[in-house]
């Protein structure tokens, strides 16, 4: 399992149209909350 | 969306290379934006619930001289559609009372966090849960936990079916029953317990067994989802096959769960995906896997029932992560071995092809 997040390949901007692209985080395996953030119970 | 606001659980952060991270670090929720020109960060800063999309776009144009109004509106629309933004002034929600809003406030927060569909107001998933009618078959290890969870979640209508009485050996895992209930019908005890947990849920019970597909078809009439937590009659050609036949034929989604020692697995089936028989046909037979040994703990039974309940809620709220037609689960002796099985519909299948 990777230890750092990866993202889907960045989409190139279309010529003549400027906008932003929101990329969902790619799957990196089961994700546990880091200790600094903890969990609720 | 009239007054977009970044959801508190999705607060944006700038990474060291300028990339914006939204939604924390959870797969399935979080996103990143390569923000070369700073437009996204500025737009997110303006999305504090006090401005309309048009006002946010105007703010972007004022901040970036080369940005056209059309481009600015596109940036705003993209962020609103991303699911990281909510309506800051959703107006009243007459479907829920003030008491219900307090009771289900943590549920609302959860659904706001994981639901990436832009909604008119954050209570929409809870309203759908309140409108849902769910049939639960079986009130044992899986079913008692599922029934508790669905009741606590505020499902509007529940009908629970189980023919058994409470036995001492049930009490290591079946959370609705106590020592004082030994010998009493599980359905009767469950009704009493669950009504005390949530009086807002309309609950009925039947202390009877489902002995044919026809009986199952009669029971499911008028319900939106089946939570199948019974294991008799056993497969093959048992209760799960009946559910596939009846629910598949009627277009009613259904969820089934159970445990095999440390292996907990739950199946989700319904329109738009392969049916139970097709998924099962794709799973290679395993030597020695045919007998259901009785060993179970409260934890494994609880996981089974809670996963069933979660998938029922995901179905009725529209939050199922993928189309139905799969098994998933966990193996308690193998933390890295998550269970997942999905196989395509067989061309000859009359249920799902």
Interface residues (C-beta under 8 A of the other chain):
Chain A: X1 X5 X7 X10 X17 X18 X19 X20 X21 X22 X23 X24 X25 X26 X27 X28 X30 X31 X34
Chain B: X22 X25 X26 X27 X28 X29 X30 X31 X32 X33 X34 X35 X37 X39 X40 X67 X71 X74 X75 X78 X79 X82 X84 X336 X338
